[in-house]
Amino acid sequence: MRLRKIKNAGLQLAKHPELVIPNPEIHRGKWKKLFNNNNPIHLELGMGKGQFIIKMATLNPDINFIGIERFDSVILQAMKKALEVKLPNLRLIHFDGARLLDIFEEHEIEKIYLNFSDPWPKSRHAKRRLTYPAFLEIYRKVLVEGGEIEFKTDNVHLFEYSIISFNNNDFIFEDFSVDLHARDEEIVTTEYEDRFLARNQPIYFVKVKLKGVK
Ligand SMILES: C[S@@+](CC[C@H](N)C(=O)[O-])C[C@H]1O[C@@H](n2cnc3c(N)ncnc32)[C@H](O)[C@@H]1O
């Protein structure tokens, strides 16, 4: 996500520890305690400016949502939006998804959303794709048995790559579309998704489920 670096973004994030969790490592294995309930936890990795997760948390008060974003200038935008609605079931974390296992214990998460992940088209950058096998191995660990991943993209190459990656890494396909918005259903959109929809571009979607715990 291209966004001008915002001076003091870190300081601004630190002003709202009730929403943007400082030192997320200390909550490893204890996230449900932080939410003060036993509800399922859904994660959005690469949340961007937060439109999707804020709407999802508003519509689903019985699910706890955690948004993760690695760029401080970007998560700051999400924080500002989330502060306007103050949802008890939403927390944000400024963190790199590659280190997910430092903040979540095994089987702590019910669902992961990957929305419009950076495509990293060059093969030498494949390791950075959020559906690269090493990432799927991390998701496999943090997800509960039967846990799910929902993946949306505008990028057909990343979609094909991700389908193969899910398939080769023991995920079961539950749902699939090459034009998600042709469906007659309410779809919660992201900032990127709105941009592609405005250009009439199709949105590719897949939902997979974890087969079992190794
Ligand atoms: C193309 S943007 C999409 C943002 C948002 N999901 C949307 O659909 O509007 C991808 C976002 O993922 C974030 N991201 C990419 N790799 C990440 C990682 N390893 N950990 C956390 N965030 C990551 C980027 O910083 C960027 O904000």
The ligand as an SDF file (V2000), in Angstrom:
LIG
                    3D

 27 29  0  0  0  0  0  0  0  0999 V2000
   -2.3560   -4.2210   -1.1110 C   0  0  0  0  0  0  0  0  0  0  0  0
   -2.6060   -3.7680    0.5230 S   0  0  0  0  0  0  0  0  0  0  0  0
   -4.2890   -4.2760    0.8580 C   0  0  0  0  0  0  0  0  0  0  0  0
   -4.8370   -3.6420    2.0940 C   0  0  0  0  0  0  0  0  0  0  0  0
   -6.2450   -4.0890    2.5010 C   0  0  0  0  0  0  0  0  0  0  0  0
   -6.2780   -5.4920    2.8670 N   0  0  0  0  0  0  0  0  0  0  0  0
   -7.2430   -3.8200    1.4100 C   0  0  0  0  0  0  0  0  0  0  0  0
   -7.6840   -4.7910    0.7610 O   0  0  0  0  0  0  0  0  0  0  0  0
   -7.6020   -2.6480    1.1950 O   0  0  0  0  0  0  0  0  0  0  0  0
   -1.6870   -5.0170    1.3940 C   0  0  0  0  0  0  0  0  0  0  0  0
   -1.3740   -4.6260    2.8400 C   0  0  0  0  0  0  0  0  0  0  0  0
   -0.7720   -5.7360    3.4870 O   0  0  0  0  0  0  0  0  0  0  0  0
    0.2850   -5.2770    4.3170 C   0  0  0  0  0  0  0  0  0  0  0  0
    1.2180   -6.3940    4.4940 N   0  0  0  0  0  0  0  0  0  0  0  0
    1.9020   -7.0260    3.5290 C   0  0  0  0  0  0  0  0  0  0  0  0
    2.6890   -7.9890    4.0330 N   0  0  0  0  0  0  0  0  0  0  0  0
    2.4830   -7.9720    5.3830 C   0  0  0  0  0  0  0  0  0  0  0  0
    2.9960   -8.7110    6.4670 C   0  0  0  0  0  0  0  0  0  0  0  0
    3.9260   -9.6710    6.2720 N   0  0  0  0  0  0  0  0  0  0  0  0
    2.5570   -8.4420    7.7140 N   0  0  0  0  0  0  0  0  0  0  0  0
    1.6470   -7.4500    7.9110 C   0  0  0  0  0  0  0  0  0  0  0  0
    1.1220   -6.6970    6.9310 N   0  0  0  0  0  0  0  0  0  0  0  0
    1.5260   -6.9460    5.6710 C   0  0  0  0  0  0  0  0  0  0  0  0
    0.8660   -4.1130    3.5420 C   0  0  0  0  0  0  0  0  0  0  0  0
    1.6010   -3.2380    4.3680 O   0  0  0  0  0  0  0  0  0  0  0  0
   -0.3900   -3.4590    2.9520 C   0  0  0  0  0  0  0  0  0  0  0  0
   -0.9220   -2.4820    3.8040 O   0  0  0  0  0  0  0  0  0  0  0  0
  1  2  1  0
  2  3  1  0
  2 10  1  0
  3  4  1  0
  4  5  1  0
  5  6  1  0
  5  7  1  0
  7  8  2  0
  7  9  1  0
 10 11  1  0
 11 12  1  0
 11 26  1  0
 12 13  1  0
 13 14  1  0
 13 24  1  0
 14 15  1  0
 14 23  1  0
 15 16  2  0
 16 17  1  0
 17 18  1  0
 17 23  2  0
 18 19  1  0
 18 20  2  0
 20 21  1  0
 21 22  2  0
 22 23  1  0
 24 25  1  0
 24 26  1  0
 26 27  1  0
M  CHG  2   2   1   9  -1
M  END
$$$$
